């Protein structure tokens, strides 16, 4: 899961994942057109995502198509869920306290 968090740390990689989620499989050329960086840089970001298991790659003719693989994100979600509950409880308690202060 460390690789997944490291991959998600980059805004460019998060944007690549969003594009693949919203628009489906794409070649690096089309993805690179969406960024102000050279195609080799986009390819490096895709390699990090692929190594983390977040992206798959398949050949289609002369191109390589990249697709989102959401599996590792489910692991992250499962890991984060208890923390989300923790913060909801804390914020709910704060809300109750603020209501009490307002009523006095």
C-alpha contacts under 8 A as a table, 3 or more apart, distances in Angstrom:
res1	aa1	res2	aa2	distance
1	X	4	X	5.08
1	X	5	X	6.43
1	X	72	X	7.50
1	X	75	X	7.65
1	X	76	X	7.33
2	X	5	X	5.21
2	X	6	X	6.14
3	X	6	X	5.02
3	X	7	X	6.02
3	X	51	X	7.78
3	X	52	X	5.17
4	X	7	X	5.04
4	X	8	X	6.13
4	X	49	X	7.77
4	X	52	X	5.21
4	X	53	X	7.59
4	X	54	X	7.44
4	X	72	X	6.99
4	X	73	X	7.83
5	X	8	X	5.04
5	X	9	X	6.15
6	X	9	X	5.18
6	X	10	X	7.63
7	X	10	X	6.35
7	X	13	X	6.71
7	X	48	X	6.19
7	X	49	X	5.87
7	X	52	X	6.72
8	X	11	X	7.38
8	X	13	X	6.38
8	X	14	X	5.81
9	X	13	X	7.78
9	X	14	X	7.73
10	X	13	X	5.27
10	X	14	X	6.32
11	X	14	X	5.02
11	X	15	X	6.14
12	X	15	X	5.08
12	X	16	X	6.24
12	X	45	X	7.59
13	X	16	X	4.92
13	X	17	X	6.24
13	X	45	X	6.04
13	X	46	X	7.40
13	X	49	X	7.16
14	X	17	X	5.10
14	X	18	X	6.23
15	X	18	X	4.94
15	X	19	X	6.17
16	X	19	X	5.13
16	X	20	X	6.22
16	X	31	X	7.36
16	X	46	X	7.86
17	X	20	X	5.12
17	X	21	X	6.00
17	X	55	X	7.97
17	X	68	X	6.42
18	X	21	X	4.98
18	X	22	X	5.99
19	X	22	X	5.20
19	X	23	X	5.60
19	X	24	X	7.32
19	X	31	X	7.87
20	X	23	X	5.33
20	X	24	X	4.77
20	X	25	X	5.94
20	X	26	X	7.06
20	X	66	X	7.58
20	X	67	X	5.88
20	X	68	X	5.57
21	X	24	X	5.73
21	X	67	X	7.89
21	X	68	X	6.08
23	X	26	X	7.86
24	X	67	X	6.35
24	X	68	X	7.53
25	X	65	X	5.76
25	X	66	X	5.22
25	X	67	X	4.45
25	X	68	X	7.40
26	X	30	X	6.45
26	X	31	X	6.73
26	X	65	X	5.01
26	X	66	X	5.37
26	X	67	X	6.87
27	X	30	X	5.60
27	X	31	X	6.52
27	X	63	X	6.32
27	X	64	X	5.61
27	X	65	X	4.48
27	X	66	X	6.05
28	X	31	X	4.99
28	X	32	X	5.85
28	X	39	X	7.16
28	X	42	X	7.18
28	X	43	X	6.67
28	X	64	X	7.26
28	X	65	X	7.19
28	X	66	X	7.32
29	X	32	X	5.15
29	X	33	X	6.36
29	X	39	X	6.83
30	X	33	X	5.25
30	X	34	X	7.13
31	X	34	X	5.57
31	X	35	X	7.35
31	X	42	X	7.60
32	X	35	X	5.42
32	X	36	X	7.90
32	X	37	X	7.14
32	X	38	X	6.93
32	X	39	X	5.31
32	X	42	X	5.93
33	X	36	X	7.78
35	X	38	X	7.94
37	X	41	X	6.37
37	X	42	X	7.04
38	X	41	X	5.39
38	X	42	X	6.65
39	X	42	X	5.07
39	X	43	X	6.15
40	X	43	X	4.88
40	X	44	X	6.23
41	X	44	X	5.05
41	X	45	X	6.41
42	X	45	X	5.08
42	X	46	X	6.20
43	X	46	X	4.98
43	X	47	X	6.15
44	X	47	X	4.99
44	X	48	X	6.43
45	X	48	X	5.19
45	X	49	X	6.36
46	X	49	X	4.99
46	X	50	X	5.96
46	X	55	X	7.30
47	X	50	X	4.91
47	X	51	X	5.98
48	X	51	X	5.11
48	X	52	X	6.22
49	X	52	X	5.11
49	X	53	X	6.34
49	X	54	X	5.21
49	X	55	X	5.55
50	X	53	X	5.01
50	X	54	X	5.64
50	X	55	X	4.57
50	X	56	X	5.97
50	X	57	X	7.66
51	X	54	X	7.62
52	X	55	X	7.76
52	X	72	X	7.97
53	X	56	X	7.20
53	X	69	X	6.87
53	X	71	X	7.85
53	X	72	X	6.57
54	X	68	X	6.01
54	X	69	X	4.86
54	X	70	X	6.17
54	X	71	X	7.24
54	X	72	X	6.29
54	X	73	X	7.56
55	X	66	X	6.40
55	X	67	X	5.44
55	X	68	X	4.65
55	X	69	X	5.09
56	X	66	X	5.63
56	X	67	X	5.26
56	X	68	X	6.44
56	X	69	X	6.34
57	X	64	X	6.27
57	X	65	X	5.58
57	X	66	X	4.64
57	X	67	X	6.49
58	X	64	X	5.45
58	X	65	X	5.34
58	X	66	X	6.72
59	X	62	X	7.00
59	X	63	X	5.82
59	X	64	X	4.45
59	X	65	X	6.12
60	X	63	X	5.32
60	X	64	X	5.95
60	X	65	X	6.65
61	X	64	X	7.91
69	X	72	X	7.45
70	X	73	X	5.23
70	X	74	X	6.62
71	X	74	X	5.36
71	X	75	X	7.01
72	X	75	X	5.16
72	X	76	X	6.55
73	X	76	X	4.97
73	X	77	X	6.14
74	X	77	X	4.95
74	X	78	X	6.11
75	X	78	X	5.07
75	X	79	X	6.17
76	X	79	X	5.04
76	X	80	X	6.11
77	X	80	X	5.07
77	X	81	X	6.02
78	X	81	X	5.37
78	X	82	X	7.91
79	X	82	X	6.98
80	X	83	X	5.35
80	X	84	X	6.29
81	X	84	X	5.03
81	X	85	X	6.38
82	X	85	X	5.14
82	X	86	X	6.20
83	X	86	X	4.87
83	X	87	X	6.22
84	X	87	X	5.27
84	X	88	X	6.14
85	X	88	X	5.08
85	X	89	X	6.19
86	X	89	X	5.32
86	X	90	X	6.32
87	X	90	X	4.94
87	X	91	X	6.00
88	X	91	X	5.16
88	X	92	X	5.96
89	X	92	X	5.05
89	X	93	X	6.15
90	X	93	X	5.09
90	X	94	X	6.25
91	X	94	X	4.92
91	X	95	X	6.09
92	X	95	X	4.99
92	X	96	X	6.25
93	X	96	X	5.11
93	X	97	X	6.18
94	X	97	X	5.02
94	X	98	X	6.11
95	X	98	X	5.18
95	X	99	X	6.21
96	X	99	X	5.09
96	X	100	X	6.28
97	X	100	X	5.07
97	X	101	X	6.27
98	X	101	X	5.06
98	X	102	X	6.10
99	X	102	X	5.06
99	X	103	X	6.23
100	X	103	X	5.18
100	X	104	X	6.55
101	X	104	X	5.41
